[in-house]
C-alpha cells in the first residue's frame, strides 16, 4: 500500500541562490512570503547567484509550531512549481503579490455561460424627452419607458464622467441642470453667488444588476472575486499599469462601462439644490448618455487662467457642445460653474475630492434606502428630502413605476404621471430582498449590505441588512432607520451606532457606486429593487450551515469580508512597492499628511493615491519618529522616502531629517539644512502637488 502524501498548499517564495548553503545537491534555502521568516528547502538546478521569485508548494501547516509535535525535515520541504524571475524586477514582484493574494490566476467564465439579461428594445417611450433648456426643477427627467426606466439620454450634453486618464471601467457620471440656464453665460460664472444657485444634480451609476441576474454564473463569479484590482506601474507614462477587472474585460470596459456617447442603463440619484443647499434626494432607474468622458486634471483646470493646454484639455472648451438646437446650453463656463457648485457644497477644492463627495452622497442616501427596506418600500417613511420619519402617516409616496418620491398631496407621480394607488405611500409593504424567487417576504430575507466602521482609522466591514424577520438584527435595522435631517447634517437615531460609518460620520453607508468593480455594489443594486436572490447568495454556505439561513448568511458575509480585506492588503502592498521602486535609485521628497499606526510600528503616509504604510521596526530612529507623530502633531511634514531591497521585496523606508539630527544631537544643524548642489535631479522628483513647494523652501534655506 502506497504511503499517503501529506496535503500541501501553494505559496509564493524567494529562492535564495546567493546563500552558499546547499541541502543535498540542489537544495536551495527558500523564504516563503509573509511567513514570519519561516524557511524551507526547494530543489532547483538553475545556476545563478541572483535570488528568484517562484511559486512553490509547502505542507499544510507550514510555519506553524504546535507543542509536543515533532519537527521533521518533510515539514520544511518545498516543491518548485514555477520559477518566475529575479528579485528587484517590478513585473516579477507584481506577479508574486498577485498570486499570493489570489488575484491571479484569473480565468473568466466562457462567454457562452454568462447568461446576460437582454436590454429592452429601444424606443419604447411614452413621449419624446424634452430638450435640456426646458427641463424643470423636479428632477430633470424625461419620458418613462414601458419597463419603468426613465429616459435621460437628452441630458447627454450636460452629463460627464471624471476619472483618471487611464480608466476604462467608467461606472459613474454626473449631470447638472441649472434653473434658468439660458440666462447664465460663461463670463458671469466667476462672480456668481453659489448660495443663490438652484439646480438638479444627477449622480448616475451603471446599472449592472439589470444585466447580471443573481442566478447567473457571472454573479457567482463576481461573488468569489469580490472586487477589481489595480496597479499603477512605475514607468513615467504608466504604460506598465493595468487592472484585473472583477468582470470580464468585454463587459467591464465595454458593454457595462459608461463610455462616452453610448446609451447605458443607470441607477440615478437626484440631488435638488436650492439656495446653495441640498434640499431633497430621489432615486430612479434611467437610461443616460455620458456626453464627455474627462479627467480629474481637466475638470480641475476648466476656466483656470494660465493652465496649459495639456492640463486644460482643449476639447472641454466645447464641453458637450450645442444640443437639441439650443446653442450654448453647456460650455466650459457651465462646466466651471458645476465644479464651483460642488466645491461650495462639499467644502472641498480638489477634483478627486469633489467626485468622492458626490459618491459619498450617493452611497449615504442609498444606505438609508436599504435600511428602510429598499426602493420598493421607501414610501414607508423615506421622504423626498431623504430623511426617514417613523411617525409619518400620510407621508411621501414612491411611484411603483419609476420609484420617484412624490409629495403626500400628489395624486399622480410628478415624473411619469402614474396615478397614486392605495398600495403607495406610508402603508405600502414589501422590501428589498427575498428568497429564491427574489423580492418575496420570506421569514428570512437578505436585503443588501451596509459598510460599517465602529472605530475611526480601522478597517470597515460589510454587515447584512436582514428583512422580513423579527430577530434582533432586523429589529435593530428598522430602529436604526429612524434618522432626522436638520440643515443637511445627518444625526444618528436609536441604535444606529450599530450600523454607523465612523470616519465618514454617517449613520448609514452602503457601497452602491461601483457595481462594475465591487460585488457588494452589484448585490446592493439587486437589493434596492427587490431582485436579490437569497438562495443564490448563500448557496455555497447553506450545506455547511445545516440549511439555516442566518448561519449561512454569517458565513457568506465573513467570506466576503475576508476576501475584501485580502484585496485591500494587496493594494496597500502594491502602492508601497511601486512607490519604493520609484525612489529606489534616488530619494524622493514628500510633503503632506502623516499619521502613526495604532501600534506605533509604522507611519501612515497619505499619498495622492491612498494611504501607504511605511514600517519603522527596522529603523534606528523608530521610537523618536513615532513619538514625534503621536504627540498631537499637526500640519504637513516633509519626509525623505527611499526604496530598499530587503528579503527579496522592494520596500519603502522613510527619513525625517529633523528627527535624525535631534537624535544624533545635531539639532542646531536643522535650521541650516540645505540640499547638495548635485541634487537638482532629486529636487524635481516629488510625489505630491505640494512637493515642489517643499523642495523650493529647502533650496532657499541659507547655507
BALO-44458 format. One record per residue (C-alpha): residue number from 1; x, y, z. Coordinates in steps of 0.2 Angstrom, whole numbers, plus 5000, padded with zeros to 4 digits. Layout:
   seq      u      v      w
   NUM      X      Y      Z
...
END
This chain:
   seq      u      v      w
     1   5000   5000   5000
     2   5007   5017   4995
     3   5011   5029   5008
     4   4999   5043   5009
     5   5007   5060   5005
     6   5003   5075   5017
     7   4991   5088   5010
     8   5000   5103   5003
     9   4996   5121   4999
    10   5003   5134   4986
    11   5014   5148   4992
    12   5025   5162   4985
    13   5043   5162   4989
    14   5060   5168   4986
    15   5074   5155   4982
    16   5090   5162   4989
    17   5103   5157   4977
    18   5115   5169   4985
    19   5115   5158   5000
    20   5131   5147   5000
    21   5122   5133   5009
    22   5115   5119   4999
    23   5105   5104   5006
    24   5109   5089   4996
    25   5115   5093   4978
    26   5102   5106   4973
    27   5093   5111   4989
    28   5091   5129   4989
    29   5086   5139   5006
    30   5069   5147   5002
    31   5060   5161   5011
    32   5041   5160   5010
    33   5032   5177   5008
    34   5023   5183   5024
    35   5028   5168   5034
    36   5036   5176   5048
    37   5054   5171   5042
    38   5050   5153   5040
    39   5062   5144   5028
    40   5060   5128   5018
    41   5071   5119   5006
    42   5067   5118   4987
    43   5077   5108   4974
    44   5081   5118   4959
    45   5096   5116   4946
    46   5097   5134   4940
    47   5114   5140   4940
    48   5113   5158   4946
    49   5118   5170   4960
    50   5103   5180   4959
    51   5088   5177   4971
    52   5072   5172   4962
    53   5053   5173   4965
    54   5044   5157   4962
    55   5028   5148   4965
    56   5030   5133   4976
    57   5020   5121   4987
    58   5023   5118   5005
    59   5015   5106   5018
    60   4999   5111   5026
    61   5003   5120   5042
    62   5020   5125   5036
    63   5027   5138   5048
    64   5015   5133   5062
    65   5023   5126   5078
    66   5012   5115   5090
    67   5018   5110   5107
    68   5023   5091   5108
    69   5024   5090   5089
    70   5040   5083   5081
    71   5049   5095   5069
    72   5054   5084   5054
    73   5063   5088   5038
    74   5047   5084   5027
    75   5038   5099   5036
    76   5052   5110   5028
    77   5052   5103   5011
    78   5045   5113   4997
    79   5042   5108   4979
    80   5045   5120   4965
    81   5031   5123   4953
    82   5036   5138   4943
    83   5052   5149   4943
    84   5046   5167   4939
    85   5061   5178   4938
    86   5074   5188   4948
    87   5070   5199   4963
    88   5071   5218   4960
    89   5061   5216   4944
    90   5044   5226   4945
    91   5034   5214   4934
    92   5040   5199   4943
    93   5037   5206   4960
    94   5020   5212   4955
    95   5016   5194   4949
    96   5022   5187   4966
    97   5010   5198   4975
    98   4995   5194   4963
    99   4997   5176   4966
   100   5000   5177   4985
   101   4983   5187   4987
   102   4974   5176   4975
   103   4972   5190   4962
   104   4979   5178   4949
   105   4976   5167   4941
   106   4960   5174   4934
   107   4951   5164   4920
   108   4935   5172   4917
   109   4919   5161   4913
   110   4916   5157   4895
   111   4905   5170   4886
   112   4893   5156   4882
   113   4889   5154   4900
   114   4887   5172   4905
   115   4868   5172   4904
   116   4866   5191   4902
   117   4849   5198   4904
   118   4845   5207   4887
   119   4841   5225   4887
   120   4823   5231   4882
   121   4820   5236   4865
   122   4825   5254   4861
   123   4812   5267   4858
   124   4799   5260   4870
   125   4795   5278   4877
   126   4778   5286   4880
   127   4783   5303   4874
   128   4799   5311   4867
   129   4811   5318   4880
   130   4811   5337   4882
   131   4827   5347   4877
   132   4839   5352   4892
   133   4833   5371   4891
   134   4815   5366   4895
   135   4819   5353   4909
   136   4811   5358   4925
   137   4817   5358   4943
   138   4808   5342   4948
   139   4822   5330   4943
   140   4827   5334   4925
   141   4819   5318   4920
   142   4812   5313   4903
   143   4799   5300   4897
   144   4796   5284   4906
   145   4798   5268   4896
   146   4787   5253   4896
   147   4799   5245   4908
   148   4798   5259   4920
   149   4815   5266   4916
   150   4816   5284   4914
   151   4824   5291   4898
   152   4838   5304   4902
   153   4848   5302   4886
   154   4843   5320   4882
   155   4854   5325   4896
   156   4869   5319   4887
   157   4876   5336   4883
   158   4876   5340   4902
   159   4882   5323   4908
   160   4901   5319   4911
   161   4912   5307   4920
   162   4928   5312   4929
   163   4942   5299   4930
   164   4960   5295   4929
   165   4967   5296   4911
   166   4969   5278   4910
   167   4952   5272   4917
   168   4942   5261   4906
   169   4929   5254   4918
   170   4918   5270   4920
   171   4904   5267   4932
   172   4899   5284   4937
   173   4894   5301   4929
   174   4887   5317   4934
   175   4874   5329   4926
   176   4869   5347   4930
   177   4853   5355   4925
   178   4853   5373   4931
   179   4837   5383   4933
   180   4836   5397   4920
   181   4852   5390   4912
   182   4849   5400   4896
   183   4852   5416   4906
   184   4869   5410   4913
   185   4884   5415   4902
   186   4902   5410   4904
   187   4908   5427   4908
   188   4897   5429   4924
   189   4901   5412   4932
   190   4916   5418   4941
   191   4907   5431   4951
   192   4891   5421   4954
   193   4885   5419   4972
   194   4884   5400   4975
   195   4871   5402   4989
   196   4858   5408   4976
   197   4861   5394   4963
   198   4846   5382   4960
   199   4849   5366   4950
   200   4847   5347   4949
   201   4862   5337   4951
   202   4861   5319   4944
   203   4873   5306   4951
   204   4872   5291   4938
   205   4879   5274   4942
   206   4880   5260   4929
   207   4865   5248   4931
   208   4874   5231   4931
   209   4861   5222   4941
   210   4849   5224   4926
   211   4861   5213   4916
   212   4868   5201   4928
   213   4854   5191   4937
   214   4858   5183   4954
   215   4857   5165   4946
   216   4869   5170   4933
   217   4886   5162   4933
   218   4894   5179   4932
   219   4885   5184   4949
   220   4893   5169   4957
   221   4910   5173   4949
   222   4909   5191   4955
   223   4905   5185   4972
   224   4921   5175   4973
   225   4932   5189   4965
   226   4924   5202   4976
   227   4932   5217   4968
   228   4943   5223   4953
   229   4961   5225   4957
   230   4973   5239   4950
   231   4992   5243   4949
   232   4998   5259   4943
   233   5015   5254   4937
   234   5032   5263   4939
   235   5036   5270   4922
   236   5034   5288   4918
   237   5020   5285   4906
   238   5011   5272   4917
   239   5012   5260   4902
   240   5016   5246   4914
   241   5000   5250   4924
   242   4984   5240   4922
   243   4970   5231   4931
   244   4962   5214   4933
   245   4943   5218   4932
   246   4931   5209   4943
   247   4920   5206   4927
   248   4927   5201   4910
   249   4935   5215   4901
   250   4922   5214   4887
   251   4909   5219   4900
   252   4919   5230   4912
   253   4927   5240   4899
   254   4914   5239   4886
   255   4896   5234   4887
   256   4894   5240   4906
   257   4905   5255   4906
   258   4898   5272   4904
   259   4908   5276   4889
   260   4907   5292   4880
   261   4892   5294   4868
   262   4885   5277   4872
   263   4867   5275   4879
   264   4868   5265   4895
   265   4856   5259   4909
   266   4859   5268   4926
   267   4853   5269   4944
   268   4852   5288   4946
   269   4851   5298   4962
   270   4845   5316   4960
   271   4851   5330   4972
   272   4839   5345   4971
   273   4849   5361   4976
   274   4840   5377   4981
   275   4849   5392   4989
   276   4865   5383   4988
   277   4859   5368   4999
   278   4854   5350   4995
   279   4835   5351   4999
   280   4829   5334   4993
   281   4835   5317   4986
   282   4826   5305   4975
   283   4830   5289   4965
   284   4826   5282   4948
   285   4832   5269   4936
   286   4837   5278   4920
   287   4845   5277   4903
   288   4859   5290   4901
   289   4872   5295   4889
   290   4889   5301   4895
   291   4892   5316   4884
   292   4910   5319   4889
   293   4922   5307   4897
   294   4935   5318   4905
   295   4949   5318   4918
   296   4952   5325   4935
   297   4966   5336   4929
   298   4955   5343   4915
   299   4940   5346   4927
   300   4951   5354   4939
   301   4958   5366   4926
   302   4942   5371   4917
   303   4942   5390   4915
   304   4958   5392   4925
   305   4969   5406   4918
   306   4987   5401   4914
   307   4983   5382   4914
   308   4992   5373   4900
   309   4983   5366   4885
   310   4988   5348   4890
   311   4981   5350   4908
   312   4966   5360   4902
   313   4961   5348   4888
   314   4955   5360   4875
   315   4941   5349   4869
   316   4932   5354   4885
   317   4931   5372   4878
   318   4915   5365   4870
   319   4911   5354   4885
   320   4897   5344   4877
   321   4894   5357   4863
   322   4877   5364   4857
   323   4862   5352   4859
   324   4845   5349   4853
   325   4845   5366   4844
   326   4849   5376   4859
   327   4866   5384   4856
   328   4877   5387   4871
   329   4867   5376   4883
   330   4883   5369   4890
   331   4901   5375   4888
   332   4917   5377   4898
   333   4909   5391   4908
   334   4895   5380   4913
   335   4907   5366   4917
   336   4916   5378   4928
   337   4900   5383   4937
   338   4897   5364   4940
   339   4914   5362   4948
   340   4912   5378   4958
   341   4895   5372   4965
   342   4902   5356   4970
   343   4916   5365   4979
   344   4903   5375   4988
   345   4893   5360   4993
   346   4907   5349   4998
   347   4919   5362   5006
   348   4932   5353   4995
   349   4943   5360   4981
   350   4952   5346   4973
   351   4943   5337   4958
   352   4945   5320   4965
   353   4938   5326   4982
   354   4923   5333   4973
   355   4919   5317   4964
   356   4922   5307   4980
   357   4909   5319   4989
   358   4896   5315   4976
   359   4899   5296   4978
   360   4898   5298   4997
   361   4881   5307   4995
   362   4875   5293   4983
   363   4881   5279   4995
   364   4874   5288   5010
   365   4857   5290   5003
   366   4855   5273   4996
   367   4862   5266   5013
   368   4847   5274   5021
   369   4835   5267   5007
   370   4842   5249   5010
   371   4840   5251   5029
   372   4822   5256   5026
   373   4818   5241   5015
   374   4824   5246   4998
   375   4816   5256   4984
   376   4800   5246   4984
   377   4797   5251   5002
   378   4803   5269   5003
   379   4785   5275   5004
   380   4785   5268   5022
   381   4793   5285   5028
   382   4808   5290   5016
   383   4804   5307   5011
   384   4809   5317   4996
   385   4822   5326   5007
   386   4830   5310   5011
   387   4825   5309   5029
   388   4816   5294   5037
   389   4802   5298   5049
   390   4795   5283   5058
   391   4779   5293   5063
   392   4775   5298   5046
   393   4757   5295   5042
   394   4751   5301   5025
   395   4769   5304   5020
   396   4778   5305   5004
   397   4775   5290   4992
   398   4786   5281   4980
   399   4779   5278   4962
   400   4778   5259   4958
   401   4783   5263   4940
   402   4798   5275   4941
   403   4801   5275   4960
   404   4801   5294   4961
   405   4797   5300   4978
   406   4781   5312   4977
   407   4774   5324   4990
   408   4759   5317   5001
   409   4746   5328   4992
   410   4751   5322   4974
   411   4738   5311   4966
   412   4749   5306   4952
   413   4768   5304   4950
   414   4776   5320   4946
   415   4788   5312   4934
   416   4779   5299   4925
   417   4760   5303   4928
   418   4756   5286   4936
   419   4741   5288   4947
   420   4744   5285   4966
   421   4736   5269   4972
   422   4731   5263   4989
   423   4747   5252   4990
   424   4758   5268   4988
   425   4764   5279   5002
   426   4766   5275   5021
   427   4755   5260   5020
   428   4765   5251   5006
   429   4773   5235   5010
   430   4787   5225   5003
   431   4805   5227   5003
   432   4822   5223   4996
   433   4827   5205   4997
   434   4819   5189   4996
   435   4821   5170   4994
   436   4824   5160   4979
   437   4810   5170   4970
   438   4818   5187   4973
   439   4809   5200   4982
   440   4797   5189   4992
   441   4793   5192   5010
   442   4800   5175   5017
   443   4804   5173   5035
   444   4822   5176   5031
   445   4827   5188   5018
   446   4844   5196   5014
   447   4841   5215   5010
   448   4859   5220   5005
   449   4874   5225   5015
   450   4880   5241   5024
   451   4898   5247   5026
   452   4901   5248   5044
   453   4915   5256   5054
   454   4914   5257   5073
   455   4931   5264   5077
   456   4939   5278   5067
   457   4955   5273   5057
   458   4951   5255   5057
   459   4945   5244   5043
   460   4927   5244   5039
   461   4917   5228   5036
   462   4901   5223   5027
   463   4886   5220   5038
   464   4870   5212   5031
   465   4853   5220   5031
   466   4840   5207   5036
   467   4822   5210   5031
   468   4805   5201   5035
   469   4810   5194   5052
   470   4808   5199   5070
   471   4825   5194   5076
   472   4837   5206   5084
   473   4846   5211   5069
   474   4831   5215   5059
   475   4823   5225   5074
   476   4839   5234   5075
   477   4840   5238   5057
   478   4822   5245   5057
   479   4825   5255   5073
   480   4841   5262   5066
   481   4832   5268   5050
   482   4824   5282   5061
   483   4835   5297   5057
   484   4832   5316   5055
   485   4839   5329   5044
   486   4842   5347   5050
   487   4851   5359   5039
   488   4859   5344   5029
   489   4868   5337   5044
   490   4864   5319   5047
   491   4860   5314   5066
   492   4860   5296   5072
   493   4844   5289   5078
   494   4841   5275   5090
   495   4853   5260   5089
   496   4860   5267   5073
   497   4878   5266   5080
   498   4877   5248   5076
   499   4877   5252   5058
   500   4887   5268   5058
   501   4902   5273   5047
   502   4913   5282   5060
   503   4926   5290   5049
   504   4913   5297   5037
   505   4901   5302   5052
   506   4886   5294   5044
   507   4873   5283   5052
   508   4871   5273   5036
   509   4883   5270   5021
   510   4881   5257   5008
   511   4893   5253   4993
   512   4882   5256   4978
   513   4893   5267   4967
   514   4904   5254   4959
   515   4895   5239   4953
   516   4907   5236   4939
   517   4921   5235   4951
   518   4914   5228   4968
   519   4902   5213   4971
   520   4894   5222   4986
   521   4888   5236   4974
   522   4881   5224   4962
   523   4872   5214   4976
   524   4865   5231   4983
   525   4858   5236   4967
   526   4848   5220   4967
   527   4843   5223   4985
   528   4837   5241   4981
   529   4825   5235   4968
   530   4820   5218   4976
   531   4828   5206   4964
   532   4842   5199   4976
   533   4841   5180   4977
   534   4845   5175   4994
   535   4847   5157   4989
   536   4860   5162   4976
   537   4870   5172   4988
   538   4870   5159   5001
   539   4871   5143   4991
   540   4889   5139   4994
   541   4887   5141   5013
   542   4870   5133   5016
   543   4876   5114   5017
   544   4889   5118   5030
   545   4876   5129   5039
   546   4864   5114   5040
   547   4852   5123   5029
   548   4850   5138   5042
   549   4849   5154   5033
   550   4855   5166   5047
   551   4870   5154   5049
   552   4874   5153   5031
   553   4872   5172   5029
   554   4885   5174   5043
   555   4897   5163   5034
   556   4894   5172   5017
   557   4897   5189   5025
   558   4913   5183   5034
   559   4919   5175   5017
   560   4916   5191   5008
   561   4924   5202   5022
   562   4940   5191   5022
   563   4941   5192   5003
   564   4939   5211   5003
   565   4952   5213   5017
   566   4964   5202   5006
   567   4962   5214   4991
   568   4964   5229   5002
   569   4981   5222   5009
   570   4986   5218   4990
   571   4983   5236   4985
   572   4992   5243   5001
   573   5007   5232   4997
   574   5007   5236   4978
   575   5006   5255   4982
   576   5020   5255   4994
   577   5030   5243   4982
   578   5028   5254   4967
   579   5032   5270   4977
   580   5048   5261   4983
   581   5053   5257   4965
   582   5051   5275   4960
   583   5063   5281   4974
   584   5075   5266   4973
   585   5089   5275   4964
   586   5087   5292   4972
   587   5076   5298   4987
   588   5060   5307   4985
   589   5054   5322   4995
   590   5036   5321   5001
   591   5026   5334   5009
   592   5009   5330   5016
   593   4999   5322   5029
   594   5007   5309   5040
   595   5000   5298   5054
   596   5007   5285   5065
   597   4999   5267   5066
   598   4990   5262   5082
   599   5004   5250   5087
   600   5017   5264   5083
   601   5027   5252   5072
   602   5023   5261   5055
   603   5020   5278   5048
   604   5004   5281   5038
   605   5009   5292   5023
   606   4994   5300   5013
   607   5000   5300   4995
   608   4990   5305   4980
   609   4983   5288   4978
   610   4980   5282   4995
   611   4987   5279   5012
   612   5004   5270   5012
   613   5011   5261   5027
   614   5030   5263   5030
   615   5037   5251   5043
   616   5048   5258   5057
   617   5053   5242   5065
   618   5070   5241   5057
   619   5074   5259   5058
   620   5086   5265   5071
   621   5076   5281   5074
   622   5059   5272   5075
   623   5055   5277   5093
   624   5058   5296   5091
   625   5049   5296   5074
   626   5034   5288   5081
   627   5034   5299   5097
   628   5035   5314   5085
   629   5019   5310   5076
   630   5010   5304   5091
   631   5012   5320   5101
   632   4997   5329   5093
   633   5007   5333   5078
   634   4998   5345   5066
   635   5001   5351   5049
   636   5010   5344   5034
   637   5028   5337   5036
   638   5042   5334   5024
   639   5049   5317   5023
   640   5063   5309   5013
   641   5057   5292   5005
   642   5068   5279   4998
   643   5066   5261   4992
   644   5077   5247   4998
   645   5078   5228   4994
   646   5075   5218   5009
   647   5072   5199   5009
   648   5068   5199   4991
   649   5055   5213   4992
   650   5057   5231   4987
   651   5051   5240   5002
   652   5048   5258   5007
   653   5058   5267   5021
   654   5057   5285   5027
   655   5069   5298   5034
   656   5064   5313   5044
   657   5079   5324   5044
   658   5074   5334   5059
   659   5072   5318   5070
   660   5088   5311   5064
   661   5098   5327   5068
   662   5090   5328   5085
   663   5093   5310   5089
   664   5111   5312   5085
   665   5112   5328   5095
   666   5114   5340   5080
   667   5098   5349   5081
   668   5107   5366   5078
   669   5111   5359   5060
   670   5092   5358   5056
   671   5089   5376   5054
   672   5104   5377   5041
   673   5099   5361   5032
   674   5101   5363   5013
   675   5102   5352   4998
   676   5118   5347   4990
   677   5122   5356   4973
   678   5122   5340   4964
   679   5104   5335   4969
   680   5095   5345   4956
   681   5088   5329   4949
   682   5081   5325   4966
   683   5073   5342   4968
   684   5061   5338   4953
   685   5057   5321   4960
   686   5042   5324   4971
   687   5026   5314   4973
   688   5013   5327   4978
   689   5007   5344   4972
   690   5015   5352   4986
   691   5031   5343   4985
   692   5039   5357   4974
   693   5035   5370   4987
   694   5044   5359   5000
   695   5059   5357   4989
   696   5059   5376   4985
   697   5059   5380   5003
   698   5073   5369   5007
   699   5083   5375   4992
   700   5081   5393   4998
   701   5087   5389   5015
   702   5103   5399   5020
   703   5120   5389   5018
END
